[in-house]
Amino acid sequence: MTVLQQTFFEASDADLALQYAAVVAKLRGESADDTESAQAEARAAVEKGSAAVRALVERYAAEGAALLNVPETQVEGFYALLLALIQAVASAADSEKLEIELLRAVAKSIEESASDKGVLKIKLLTHLFNNTAVNSSVRLHIFTSLVKVAAKHGELKVLATQVPHIGAWCKQWGASAEQTSALYTLLADKYLAAALWEEAVTVLTAQINQAYENGAKPAKGDIEPIYLRALVAGLAPARKVVNLSDLFVTAATAALAATPAAKILTAYVHGDVNAYKAVHDEVAKLVTKAAIKPSAKSAALVPAAVATATQAKLRMLHLTTLPVGTPLELASVASSLGVKSTREVEVVFISAVASHLVKGKIDGIAQTLLLTATNKPHFTAADWETLLADLDAWKASLGRVSRSINNLRDLDDDDESDEDSLLDEEEDEEHFDDEDDEAYSGDEAADAPAAAAAAAPEAAAAAPAGEDDDDVDAEYVTISARDLVDE
């Protein structure tokens, strides 16, 4: 029977220790008859009592990474057995502290393992994290190990969805402000070393917000290095324009307003080319000062290259500040961008379109630029007012369209009513005509026998002798007695 088929519920720490000893013996390739085997050792510990079992389990926890050598079809079952054993020993000792120590030992063992099974390590640590209470302080240590393992094996992106929850989690775990900041710093360092720039900006921005929580006012010397690294991470990508609006709206921007870093960021999010010209030379210096250390797989940042790329991005961002729907002369745009030719304007425009910052077209004959849409990285109060006015105008237009549709529907209903009335009148007239025809036909039919009877003697008298009565059609020839007399 495999471990997956065994039941751990209501089992004593001694029973679970014996079961896990069988797993250890299997990993070591030991014989069941070996007097020095793990199973023999476990039996001896059980006979000695709880203290001996506890010491045995402490060693099992410190050797938890041995489970990485188990076939993947069995590792989850064996791992569940180890966790059940730890919980049983801690419960028997009635010590939450003991459980935390044992779980930390397991996490550390996996973190420090030389095994190249990175995905399996992350899977086991995640299972360990989820298997502990949501408010347990050991989660901080497990998550720290998870970050280090993910970074070691190039799997940091799996943590991206968890970054927004770190602040709330640390509060649940009872972590101090220093511990929370240390976790953010660790994660940011790993992201920066791996050249995951956007993820690093997200973490560093969260760290800054955490520093200002509950009205706190951190020292300028403490917050400026974090702010600087976040800015450099946002400027580091060679082509991608990273949205730094969240960093800009932090309290740190106001606190550091006089510094080159804050001035560069302010010009960046507003697409202010003129303001950027005054601080362009500071970019390379700030990149050097940030001292971001790349990993062996990542290229080091070149300060001059970052400065050149930042200037190109500022020009693209400047296009988002230009009027939409109005043809602009290329010469005028070139002047506002600080470039020498309209050809350079075309290059900036194409790059901005590729970065999804603007939409529009260039008329080469008319030498104009027409923007049809812009995607500003940061909205000012004036931008929000303009957007609100556009929405109000759109709502008014929809109201006019709705009223026009309703008016057309009313006209259609009136036309249908008139047509129905005309049809009813025609049907009534046809009905009356039919009744008159029926009445007339009835009177004529009633008078026909009497007329025929009156006409019969006259017809008989008028008929000459010897003539065949069949030759006279009484229906078409009428002869009266007066006619006979006149003749």
C-alpha positions in Angstrom: 0.0 0.0 0.0 1.4 3.4 -1.0 1.4 6.5 1.2 -1.3 8.0 -0.9 -3.6 5.2 0.2 -2.9 5.6 3.9 -4.9 7.7 6.2 -3.3 10.3 8.5 -6.3 11.4 10.5 -6.4 10.6 14.2 -3.0 8.9 14.0 -0.5 9.4 16.8 2.9 11.0 16.4 4.5 7.6 17.0 2.4 5.9 14.3 3.2 8.6 11.8 6.9 8.5 12.7 7.1 4.8 11.9 5.3 5.4 8.6 7.6 8.2 7.6 10.7 6.2 8.7 9.7 3.6 6.0 9.8 6.5 3.5 13.3 7.5 4.6 14.5 3.9 4.5 13.2 3.7 0.9 15.0 6.9 0.0 18.2 5.6 1.5 17.8 2.2 -0.2 18.0 0.4 3.2 16.9 -3.1 4.0 14.1 -3.6 6.5 16.3 -6.1 8.4 19.1 -3.6 8.9 19.5 -2.8 12.6 20.8 0.6 11.8 18.0 1.4 9.4 15.7 4.4 9.7 12.8 2.1 10.6 14.8 0.5 13.5 15.8 4.0 14.6 12.2 5.1 14.6 11.0 2.1 16.6 13.7 2.8 19.2 12.6 6.5 19.4 9.0 5.4 19.9 9.9 3.1 22.7 11.9 5.9 24.4 9.0 8.3 24.4 7.9 11.7 23.0 11.2 13.5 23.5 13.0 10.9 21.3 10.3 11.1 18.7 10.5 14.9 18.7 14.3 14.8 18.1 13.7 12.3 15.3 11.1 14.5 13.6 13.4 17.6 13.9 16.0 15.7 11.9 13.3 14.6 9.3 12.3 18.3 8.9 15.8 19.4 8.4 16.2 16.8 5.7 12.9 17.6 4.1 14.5 18.3 0.7 15.2 14.6 0.4 11.6 14.3 -0.8 12.8 16.0 -4.0 14.3 12.6 -5.0 11.0 10.8 -4.7 9.2 10.0 -8.0 6.8 12.8 -8.8 3.8 10.5 -8.6 4.5 9.8 -4.9 6.1 13.0 -3.7 2.9 14.7 -2.7 1.8 11.8 -0.6 5.1 11.5 1.2 5.2 15.3 1.7 1.7 15.2 3.2 2.8 12.5 5.6 5.8 14.6 6.8 3.5 17.6 7.4 1.0 15.4 9.3 3.9 14.1 11.4 5.0 17.6 12.3 1.5 18.7 13.3 1.1 15.6 15.4 4.4 16.1 17.3 3.6 19.8 17.8 0.1 18.9 19.0 1.4 16.3 21.4 3.8 18.9 22.9 1.1 21.5 22.8 3.6 23.9 21.3 2.8 26.2 18.4 6.4 27.4 18.5 7.6 23.9 17.9 5.4 23.6 14.8 6.8 26.9 13.4 10.3 25.8 14.0 9.8 22.5 12.2 8.0 24.1 9.3 10.8 26.6 8.9 13.3 23.8 8.9 11.4 22.1 6.0 11.3 25.4 4.0 14.9 26.1 4.6 15.9 22.6 3.6 14.1 22.9 0.3 15.4 26.5 -0.3 19.0 25.4 0.2 18.8 22.2 -1.8 21.1 21.8 -4.7 18.5 20.0 -6.8 17.6 21.6 -10.1 13.9 20.7 -9.8 12.8 24.4 -9.4 9.2 23.9 -10.3 8.8 21.0 -7.8 10.5 23.1 -5.1 8.0 25.9 -5.7 5.2 23.5 -5.7 6.2 22.0 -2.3 6.8 25.4 -0.8 3.4 26.7 -2.1 1.7 23.6 -0.6 3.5 24.3 2.7 2.4 27.9 2.6 -1.2 27.0 2.0 -1.1 24.3 4.6 -0.4 26.8 7.4 -2.9 29.1 9.2 -3.5 32.4 7.4 -2.3 34.3 10.4 0.7 32.1 11.2 4.0 34.0 11.4 5.7 31.0 9.8 4.2 32.1 6.5 6.6 35.0 6.3 9.6 32.6 6.4 8.0 30.2 3.9 7.2 33.0 1.5 10.8 34.3 1.9 12.1 30.9 0.9 9.6 30.8 -2.0 11.0 34.1 -3.3 14.6 32.9 -3.1 13.8 29.6 -4.8 11.8 31.3 -7.6 14.7 33.7 -8.2 17.3 30.9 -8.2 15.4 28.9 -10.9 14.2 31.8 -13.0 10.6 31.5 -12.0 10.0 34.9 -10.5 7.0 35.7 -12.7 4.9 33.1 -10.9 4.9 35.5 -7.9 3.6 38.5 -9.9 0.0 37.9 -8.9 0.9 37.7 -5.2 2.8 41.0 -5.0 -0.4 43.1 -4.5 -1.3 41.0 -1.4 2.1 41.2 0.4 1.1 44.2 2.5 -2.1 42.7 3.8 -0.5 39.3 4.3 2.3 40.8 6.5 -0.3 42.4 8.7 -2.0 39.0 9.1 1.3 37.4 10.0 2.0 40.0 12.6 5.2 41.1 10.7 6.8 44.4 11.8 7.3 47.3 9.5 11.0 46.4 9.3 10.2 42.8 8.3 7.7 43.9 5.7 10.1 46.4 4.2 12.8 43.7 4.2 10.6 41.3 2.3 9.8 44.1 -0.3 13.5 44.8 -0.6 14.4 41.1 -1.2 11.7 40.7 -3.9 12.7 44.0 -5.6 16.4 43.0 -5.6 15.5 39.7 -7.3 13.3 41.4 -9.9 16.0 44.0 -10.6 18.7 41.4 -11.0 16.5 39.4 -13.4 15.8 42.6 -15.4 12.0 42.3 -14.7 11.7 46.0 -14.7 7.9 46.5 -14.5 7.6 44.0 -11.7 10.4 45.8 -9.8 8.6 49.1 -10.2 5.4 47.5 -8.8 7.2 46.1 -5.7 9.2 49.3 -5.0 6.1 51.4 -5.4 4.3 49.2 -2.9 7.3 49.5 -0.5 7.1 53.3 -0.7 3.3 53.3 0.0 3.9 50.9 3.0 6.5 53.4 4.4 3.9 56.2 4.4 1.0 54.1 5.9 -1.0 55.6 8.8 0.4 59.0 8.3 4.0 58.0 8.8 6.8 60.3 7.5 9.9 58.3 6.7 13.2 60.1 6.6 14.3 61.4 3.2 17.4 59.4 3.4 15.4 56.2 3.9 12.9 56.7 1.1 15.1 58.4 -1.6 17.1 55.2 -2.5 13.9 53.2 -2.9 12.3 56.0 -5.1 15.5 56.2 -7.1 15.6 52.5 -7.8 11.9 52.5 -8.8 12.5 55.4 -11.3 15.6 53.8 -12.8 13.7 50.5 -13.2 11.0 52.3 -15.0 13.4 54.0 -17.4 15.6 50.9 -17.9 13.7 49.1 -20.8 15.3 50.1 -24.1 12.0 50.5 -26.0 9.0 49.8 -23.7 7.4 52.9 -22.2 6.6 51.8 -18.6 3.7 53.5 -16.9 5.1 55.3 -13.8 1.9 57.1 -12.8 1.5 55.0 -9.6 5.0 55.9 -8.5 4.4 59.6 -9.3 1.3 59.8 -7.1 3.0 58.4 -4.0 3.8 60.8 -1.2 7.5 60.4 -1.9 7.2 62.6 -5.0 6.1 65.6 -3.0 8.6 64.8 -0.3 11.5 64.6 -2.9 10.1 67.3 -5.2 13.5 69.2 -5.3 15.5 66.2 -6.2 16.5 65.3 -9.8 14.7 62.0 -9.6 11.3 63.6 -8.8 11.8 66.3 -11.5 12.6 63.6 -14.1 9.6 61.6 -13.1 7.3 64.6 -13.2 8.5 65.5 -16.7 8.1 61.9 -17.8 4.5 61.3 -16.7 3.4 64.7 -18.2 5.3 64.3 -21.4 6.9 67.6 -20.8 9.9 67.8 -23.2 10.9 71.3 -22.1 11.1 70.4 -18.4 13.0 67.2 -19.2 15.7 69.2 -21.1 16.8 70.8 -17.8 17.4 67.4 -16.2 18.4 65.2 -19.1 22.0 65.1 -18.0 21.0 63.8 -14.6 19.6 60.5 -15.9 23.0 58.8 -16.5 24.2 59.9 -13.1 21.1 58.5 -11.4 21.5 55.2 -13.1 25.0 54.9 -11.8 23.9 56.0 -8.3 21.1 53.4 -8.2 23.8 50.7 -8.5 21.5 48.0 -9.8 23.4 44.7 -9.9 22.3 42.3 -12.7 22.4 38.6 -12.4 24.7 36.4 -14.5 21.9 36.1 -17.1 21.1 39.8 -17.3 23.0 42.6 -19.0 24.2 45.5 -16.9 22.6 48.9 -17.4 24.6 51.4 -19.5 23.8 54.9 -18.1 24.3 56.7 -21.4 22.0 54.3 -23.2 19.3 54.7 -20.6 19.5 58.5 -20.9 19.2 58.3 -24.7 16.2 55.9 -24.5 14.5 58.1 -21.9 14.8 61.2 -24.2 13.1 59.2 -27.0 10.3 58.1 -24.6 9.7 61.7 -23.5 9.2 62.7 -27.1 6.7 59.8 -27.6 4.9 60.8 -24.4 4.8 64.4 -25.6 2.6 63.3 -28.5 -0.1 62.3 -26.0 -0.4 65.9 -24.9 -1.2 67.2 -28.4 -4.8 68.0 -29.5 -6.8 65.1 -30.9 -8.9 65.5 -34.1 -7.0 68.6 -35.3 -4.5 68.4 -38.2 -1.1 69.7 -36.9 1.7 71.0 -39.1 4.7 68.7 -38.9 7.1 71.6 -38.7 5.2 72.9 -35.6 5.3 69.4 -34.0 9.0 69.1 -34.8 9.6 72.4 -32.9 7.7 71.2 -29.8 9.5 67.9 -29.8 12.9 69.6 -30.1 13.9 67.7 -33.3 15.4 69.2 -36.5 13.3 67.6 -39.3 9.8 66.4 -40.0 11.4 63.0 -40.8 12.3 62.7 -37.1 8.6 63.5 -36.2 7.6 60.5 -38.4 10.0 58.3 -36.5 8.7 59.4 -33.1 5.1 59.0 -34.3 5.7 55.5 -35.5 7.4 54.5 -32.2 4.5 56.0 -30.2 1.9 54.1 -32.3 3.9 50.8 -31.8 3.9 51.6 -28.0 0.1 52.0 -28.1 0.5 55.6 -26.9 -1.3 57.3 -29.8 -3.4 56.6 -32.9 -3.5 58.7 -36.0 -2.0 59.4 -39.4 0.5 61.6 -41.2 -0.4 63.3 -44.5 2.9 63.5 -46.4 1.5 65.8 -49.0 -0.1 68.3 -46.6 2.7 67.8 -44.1 0.3 67.4 -41.2 -0.2 65.0 -38.3 -3.7 64.0 -37.3 -4.1 62.3 -33.9 -7.3 60.3 -33.5 -6.6 58.9 -30.0 -4.0 59.2 -27.2 -3.2 57.1 -24.2 -1.8 59.4 -21.5 0.2 57.7 -18.8 -1.0 60.2 -16.2 -4.2 62.2 -15.9 -4.2 65.6 -14.4 -7.2 67.4 -13.0 -7.7 69.3 -16.3 -7.6 66.0 -18.2 -10.3 64.6 -15.9 -12.4 67.7 -16.4 -12.0 67.4 -20.2 -13.0 63.8 -20.1 -16.1 64.5 -18.0 -17.1 67.3 -20.4 -16.8 64.8 -23.3 -18.9 62.2 -21.5 -21.6 64.8 -20.8 -21.6 65.8 -24.5 -21.8 62.1 -25.4 -24.7 61.6 -23.0 -26.5 64.6 -24.5 -26.0 63.2 -28.0 -27.4 59.9 -27.0 -30.4 61.7 -25.5 -31.1 63.4 -28.9 -30.7 60.2 -30.8 -33.2 58.5 -28.4 -35.7 61.2 -28.8 -35.4 61.1 -32.6 -36.0 57.3 -32.6 -39.1 57.7 -30.3 -40.5 60.4 -32.7 -40.0 58.2 -35.7 -41.8 55.3 -33.8 -44.7 57.7 -33.0 -45.0 58.7 -36.7 -45.0 55.0 -37.7 -47.8 54.3 -35.2 -49.9 57.2 -36.5 -49.4 56.1 -40.1 -50.5 52.6 -39.2 -53.6 53.9 -37.5 -54.6 56.0 -40.6 -54.2 53.0 -42.8 -56.3 50.8 -40.5 -59.1 53.5 -40.6 -59.1 53.7 -44.4 -59.3 49.9 -44.6 -62.2 49.8 -42.2 -64.1 52.5 -44.2 -63.6 50.5 -47.4 -64.8 47.3 -45.8 -67.9 49.2 -44.5 -68.7 50.6 -48.0 -68.4 47.1 -49.6 -70.6 45.7 -46.9 -73.4 48.3 -47.5 -73.2 47.8 -51.3 -73.6 44.0 -50.9 -76.7 44.6 -48.7 -78.3 46.9 -51.3 -77.7 44.4 -54.1 -79.2 41.6 -52.0 -82.3 43.7 -51.2 -82.8 44.7 -54.8 -82.5 41.1 -56.0 -85.0 40.0 -53.4 -87.7 42.5 -54.5 -87.3 41.6 -58.2 -87.6 37.9 -57.5 -90.8 38.5 -55.5 -92.5 40.5 -58.4 -91.5 38.1 -61.2 -94.4 35.5 -60.7 -97.1 38.2 -60.7 -95.8 39.9 -63.8 -95.5 36.6 -65.6 -99.1 35.8 -64.8 -100.4 39.1 -66.0 -98.5 38.9 -69.2 -99.6 35.4 -70.1 -103.2 36.1 -71.4 -102.0 39.0 -73.5 -99.3 36.9 -75.0 -101.8 34.2 -75.8 -104.2 36.6 -77.4 -101.5 38.3 -79.5 -100.1 35.1 -80.9 -101.3 34.5 -84.6 -102.9 31.3 -85.4 -100.8 28.6 -86.8 -97.6 30.1 -85.4 -95.4 28.2 -83.1 -95.3 29.8 -79.6 -91.8 28.6 -79.3 -90.8 31.2 -81.9 -91.7 34.1 -79.6 -89.4 34.9 -76.7 -91.6 36.5 -74.1 -88.6 37.5 -72.2 -87.4 39.9 -74.9 -90.7 40.8 -76.8 -93.6 42.5 -75.1 -96.9 43.1 -76.9 -99.8 45.0 -75.2 -103.5 45.0 -76.0 -103.4 48.6 -77.1 -100.8 47.7 -79.7 -103.3 45.1 -81.2 -106.1 47.6 -81.3 -104.0 50.2 -83.2 -103.1 47.7 -85.8 
